[in-house]
């Protein structure tokens, strides 16, 4: 179940932005870790977990009963 605060838009990180961010973290790991608090491997793992959750949420929406098409 996903709870969102009304009036606050949910912004998703697209693949292109993530790739640029990951590339910058690999070039300058110390500065990236200071800025984000995560290194490139940890950020990649986080991205994978978020992608799995997003895919599960999309499947749940697609197969729920009473869905209007």
ChimeraX attribute file (.defattr): number of C-alpha atoms within 10 A of each C-alpha:
attribute: neighborCount
match mode: 1-to-1
recipient: residues
	/A:1	4
	/A:2	4
	/A:3	5
	/A:4	9
	/A:5	7
	/A:6	6
	/A:7	6
	/A:8	7
	/A:9	8
	/A:10	8
	/A:11	6
	/A:12	6
	/A:13	9
	/A:14	8
	/A:15	10
	/A:16	9
	/A:17	10
	/A:18	14
	/A:19	12
	/A:20	11
	/A:21	14
	/A:22	18
	/A:23	13
	/A:24	14
	/A:25	21
	/A:26	14
	/A:27	11
	/A:28	12
	/A:29	16
	/A:30	13
	/A:31	13
	/A:32	18
	/A:33	14
	/A:34	10
	/A:35	11
	/A:36	11
	/A:37	11
	/A:38	16
	/A:39	19
	/A:40	20
	/A:41	12
	/A:42	11
	/A:43	18
	/A:44	15
	/A:45	11
	/A:46	13
	/A:47	15
	/A:48	12
	/A:49	12
	/A:50	12
	/A:51	12
	/A:52	12
	/A:53	12
	/A:54	12
	/A:55	12
	/A:56	12
	/A:57	13
	/A:58	11
	/A:59	11
	/A:60	11
	/A:61	11
	/A:62	12
	/A:63	9
	/A:64	9
	/A:65	8
	/A:66	6
	/A:67	8
	/A:68	6
	/A:69	4
